[in-house]
Amino acid sequence: EAKEPKKAIRTFQLTCKRYPKTGQAARAHAHLQNKYNINVTLGGAEEE
């Protein structure tokens, strides 16, 4: 993850998109927010 942050970010985003209602998506979402300061939705609501 540390060596290739773009790949890590993409993987976390795909997890959120493909499995929006799982615990893994919740953890990926939190990690994107906390480590990368990226806000993504988990498929429930679209961001404005």
C-alpha positions as CSV (number, residue, x, y, z in Angstrom):
1,E,0.0,0.0,0.0
2,A,2.8,2.5,0.9
3,K,4.7,1.9,-2.3
4,E,1.7,2.2,-4.6
5,P,-0.9,4.4,-3.1
6,K,-2.8,4.9,-6.4
7,K,-3.4,1.1,-6.6
8,A,-4.4,0.9,-3.0
9,I,-6.9,3.8,-3.4
10,R,-8.4,2.1,-6.5
11,T,-8.7,-1.2,-4.7
12,F,-10.5,0.4,-1.7
13,Q,-12.8,2.4,-4.0
14,L,-13.7,-0.8,-6.0
15,T,-14.4,-2.6,-2.7
16,C,-16.9,0.2,-1.8
17,K,-18.5,0.1,-5.2
18,R,-18.8,-3.6,-5.6
19,Y,-19.7,-4.6,-2.1
20,P,-21.5,-1.5,-0.7
21,K,-23.3,-3.1,2.2
22,T,-20.5,-5.2,3.6
23,G,-18.2,-4.7,6.5
24,Q,-15.2,-4.7,4.2
25,A,-16.7,-1.8,2.3
26,A,-17.2,0.0,5.6
27,R,-13.6,-0.5,6.5
28,A,-12.4,0.5,3.1
29,H,-14.6,3.7,3.2
30,A,-13.2,4.6,6.6
31,H,-9.6,3.9,5.5
32,L,-10.0,6.2,2.4
33,Q,-11.4,9.0,4.6
34,N,-8.8,8.6,7.3
35,K,-5.6,7.9,5.4
36,Y,-6.2,9.5,2.0
37,N,-8.8,12.1,2.9
38,I,-11.0,10.8,0.1
39,N,-14.8,10.9,0.6
40,V,-16.7,8.2,-1.3
41,T,-20.2,6.9,-1.0
42,L,-21.0,3.3,-0.3
43,G,-23.7,3.2,-2.9
44,G,-26.5,4.5,-0.8
45,A,-26.5,8.2,-1.7
46,E,-24.8,10.2,-4.4
47,E,-22.5,13.0,-3.3
48,E,-23.3,16.5,-4.5
